[in-house]
Amino acid sequence: MSARILSASVLIPVVLLAIYLGGWFFTLALAVLVVLGQIEFFEIVRRKGYRPTENLCLGLSLTLLAIQQLYPQLANGAFVLAGGLVCVSLLFRRQPPATISDMATSLLGLFYTGYLPSFLVQLRALDGLGYLLLLTFACIWASDIGAFFFGKAFGRTPLTPISPKKTVEGAIFGTTASILVGLAGAALLGWSLWPLTGVVFGLLVGVSGLLGDLTESLMKRDVGLKDAGNLIPGHGGILDRADSYIFTAPVAFYFIDFIVLGRLPLP
């Protein structure tokens, strides 16, 4: 537990500083995490005998981050083009010849550890001081902490075989904690249609964070790993800490942009 606390005491101030600075400072900090997380992902993939195009995916993921910072309106199209480039590169790979599994895991790596996290750049850019990103993170933290402690104390019903320690009770309480933080944050930020927007936001963040956690658990379980890495003492690897944020990033961004800020494109 002491290693976990020490790691958290170092990481949390760094994360808060990156959020506060915003701009390229935040994007570059995120780029480091994306690279490290993608390396962990491909190490998991290689344990299954697959041979993805790792270097190309890393380069394209960093390019997506830069596009999110400079031309965010082009990000979705850029991801499609990047996926096409990955496929083309594998079609013409000579040694070893590519398989459908190599192509699938390459595209998953680009999507899961490149494209999805890149939405944190847009989420940070929605407001000047990063309050919206902080609220998103606060909902994730509340969900994780609530699910852990409540599930440990009162959890009786297993949630899924993918992650045997998770319980239905913990998941419900964790999501409830996220909703409460979403309610409070929406009130403080003066969101329209409060309290509905706060409730829905907290619910979406809680559920998407849980799904991200379970997705990483599925990958680790498939190859017999407890942790995706050992970079963070007491916490495992980057993916072990970032799994809840990966699916949450686009969900939070689009909800705030389309619903809270009213930018939903209409025909």
C-alpha positions in Angstrom: 0.0 0.0 0.0 2.9 2.4 0.8 4.2 2.0 -2.8 0.7 2.8 -4.2 0.4 5.9 -2.0 3.9 7.1 -2.9 3.3 6.7 -6.6 0.0 8.5 -6.4 1.5 11.4 -4.4 3.9 11.9 -7.3 1.6 11.3 -10.2 -1.4 13.3 -9.1 0.5 16.7 -8.9 2.0 16.0 -12.3 -1.4 15.3 -13.8 -2.9 18.4 -12.3 0.0 20.5 -13.5 -0.4 19.2 -17.1 -4.2 19.9 -17.0 -3.6 23.4 -15.6 -1.0 24.3 -18.3 -3.1 22.8 -21.1 -2.1 23.4 -24.7 1.0 21.6 -26.0 2.2 21.0 -22.4 -0.9 18.7 -21.9 -0.6 17.2 -25.3 3.0 16.3 -24.9 2.4 14.8 -21.5 -0.4 12.7 -22.9 1.9 11.7 -25.8 4.3 10.1 -23.3 1.5 8.1 -21.8 0.1 7.1 -25.2 3.5 5.8 -26.3 4.1 3.9 -23.0 0.5 2.5 -23.0 0.7 1.4 -26.6 4.1 -0.4 -26.0 2.3 -2.3 -23.1 -0.6 -3.2 -25.4 1.6 -4.6 -28.1 3.6 -6.6 -25.6 0.3 -8.2 -24.5 -0.5 -8.9 -28.2 2.9 -10.5 -28.9 2.3 -13.0 -26.1 -0.5 -14.4 -28.3 1.9 -14.8 -31.2 0.6 -11.9 -33.2 2.9 -9.6 -35.1 1.4 -6.1 -35.4 2.9 -3.1 -37.1 4.0 -1.4 -33.9 6.3 1.4 -35.0 3.8 2.6 -37.6 0.9 2.6 -35.1 3.1 4.5 -32.6 3.9 7.2 -35.2 0.3 7.4 -36.4 -1.0 7.7 -32.8 1.4 10.7 -32.1 0.2 12.2 -35.4 -3.4 11.9 -34.2 -2.5 13.7 -31.0 -0.9 16.6 -33.0 -4.0 16.8 -35.2 -6.3 16.9 -32.2 -4.2 19.9 -30.9 -3.9 21.7 -34.2 -6.9 20.7 -36.4 -9.4 18.8 -34.1 -12.1 18.9 -36.8 -9.9 16.6 -38.9 -9.3 14.0 -36.2 -12.0 11.5 -37.2 -11.0 11.6 -40.8 -7.4 11.3 -39.9 -8.1 8.2 -37.9 -9.8 6.5 -40.9 -6.8 7.3 -43.1 -4.4 6.1 -40.5 -6.3 2.8 -40.3 -6.1 2.5 -44.0 -2.4 3.1 -43.9 -1.9 0.4 -41.3 -3.8 -2.1 -43.5 -1.8 -1.2 -46.6 1.5 -1.5 -44.8 0.6 -5.0 -43.7 -0.6 -6.1 -47.1 2.8 -5.4 -48.5 4.9 -6.7 -45.5 7.2 -9.4 -46.7 8.7 -10.9 -43.6 6.9 -12.2 -41.8 3.8 -12.2 -44.0 0.8 -10.5 -42.3 -2.2 -12.4 -41.1 -5.7 -11.2 -40.3 -4.8 -11.3 -36.6 -1.8 -9.0 -37.2 -4.1 -6.6 -39.0 -6.8 -6.7 -36.4 -4.5 -6.2 -33.4 -2.7 -3.4 -35.2 -6.0 -1.6 -35.8 -7.1 -2.3 -32.2 -3.8 -0.8 -30.9 -4.3 2.3 -33.0 -7.9 2.7 -31.9 -7.6 1.7 -28.2 -4.3 3.3 -27.3 -4.1 6.1 -29.9 -7.4 7.4 -31.2 -9.6 7.1 -28.1 -7.1 8.8 -25.6 -6.5 11.6 -28.1 -10.0 12.9 -27.3 -8.5 14.1 -23.9 -6.8 16.8 -25.9 -10.2 18.1 -27.2 -11.8 17.7 -23.8 -9.0 19.8 -22.3 -9.5 22.5 -25.0 -13.2 22.9 -24.3 -12.6 25.4 -21.5 -9.7 27.7 -20.6 -8.8 26.3 -17.2 -9.5 22.6 -17.6 -12.5 22.4 -15.3 -14.4 20.1 -17.6 -11.5 17.6 -17.8 -11.0 17.8 -14.0 -14.7 17.0 -13.5 -14.3 14.0 -15.8 -11.3 12.8 -13.9 -13.1 13.4 -10.6 -16.0 11.3 -11.7 -13.6 8.5 -12.6 -11.7 8.7 -9.3 -15.0 8.7 -7.4 -16.2 5.7 -9.3 -12.9 3.8 -8.8 -12.6 4.6 -5.1 -16.3 3.9 -4.4 -16.4 0.6 -6.3 -13.2 -0.6 -4.5 -14.1 0.2 -0.9 -17.9 -0.5 -1.1 -17.3 -3.7 -3.2 -14.6 -4.9 -0.7 -16.9 -4.3 2.3 -20.3 -5.3 0.9 -19.8 -7.0 -2.5 -21.3 -10.4 -2.7 -22.4 -10.8 -6.4 -19.7 -11.3 -9.0 -20.0 -8.9 -11.9 -18.2 -10.9 -14.6 -15.8 -13.8 -14.9 -13.4 -11.4 -16.8 -12.6 -9.7 -13.5 -13.5 -12.0 -10.6 -12.9 -9.4 -7.8 -15.4 -7.0 -9.2 -18.9 -7.2 -7.8 -22.3 -5.9 -8.9 -22.6 -4.0 -5.6 -19.3 -2.3 -6.1 -20.1 -1.4 -9.7 -23.4 0.1 -8.7 -22.0 2.1 -5.8 -19.0 3.3 -8.0 -21.4 4.5 -10.7 -23.5 6.2 -8.0 -20.4 8.0 -6.7 -19.7 9.2 -10.2 -23.2 10.5 -10.6 -23.0 12.4 -7.3 -19.7 14.0 -8.4 -21.3 14.8 -11.8 -24.2 16.4 -10.1 -22.0 18.6 -7.9 -19.7 19.5 -10.7 -22.5 20.4 -13.1 -24.0 22.6 -10.4 -20.7 24.4 -9.8 -20.1 24.9 -13.5 -23.7 26.1 -14.1 -24.6 23.5 -16.7 -27.9 24.0 -18.4 -30.7 21.5 -17.7 -29.2 20.8 -14.3 -29.6 18.3 -12.5 -30.4 16.1 -15.5 -27.1 16.8 -17.3 -25.1 16.2 -14.2 -26.8 12.8 -13.6 -26.4 11.7 -17.2 -22.8 12.8 -17.3 -21.9 11.0 -14.1 -23.7 7.9 -15.3 -21.9 7.9 -18.7 -18.5 8.4 -17.1 -19.1 5.7 -14.5 -20.2 3.1 -17.0 -17.6 3.9 -19.7 -14.9 3.9 -17.1 -16.0 0.4 -15.9 -16.1 -0.9 -19.5 -12.6 0.4 -20.1 -11.4 -1.4 -16.9 -13.1 -4.6 -18.0 -11.7 -4.4 -21.5 -8.1 -4.2 -20.2 -8.9 -7.0 -17.7 -10.1 -9.2 -20.6 -6.8 -8.6 -22.5 -4.7 -9.4 -19.5 -6.7 -12.5 -18.5 -6.4 -13.8 -22.1 -2.6 -13.9 -21.8 -2.4 -14.8 -18.1 -1.1 -11.4 -16.8 -1.9 -9.8 -13.5 -0.7 -6.3 -14.6 0.0 -4.8 -18.1 3.4 -3.6 -16.9 5.4 -2.6 -13.8 6.3 1.0 -14.6 4.3 2.5 -11.7 5.2 0.9 -8.3 2.2 -0.5 -6.6 -0.1 0.2 -9.5 1.3 -1.9 -12.4 1.6 -0.4 -15.8 0.2 2.6 -17.7 -2.8 0.7 -19.0 -3.6 -0.5 -15.5 -4.0 3.1 -14.4 -5.4 4.6 -17.6 -7.9 1.9 -18.6 -10.9 3.8 -17.1 -10.0 7.0 -19.0 -9.7 5.4 -22.5 -13.4 4.9 -23.3 -14.4 7.8 -21.1 -12.5 10.4 -23.2 -14.7 10.5 -26.3 -17.9 9.9 -24.3 -17.2 12.9 -22.0 -16.1 15.1 -24.8 -19.1 14.5 -27.1 -21.6 14.8 -24.2 -20.3 18.1 -23.1 -19.7 19.5 -26.6 -23.1 18.3 -28.0 -25.4 18.5 -25.0 -24.0 20.8 -22.4 -22.5 23.4 -24.8 -25.3 22.8 -27.4 -23.0 22.2 -30.4 -24.8 19.2 -31.7 -24.7 19.5 -35.5 -28.2 19.4 -36.9 -29.3 18.9 -40.5 
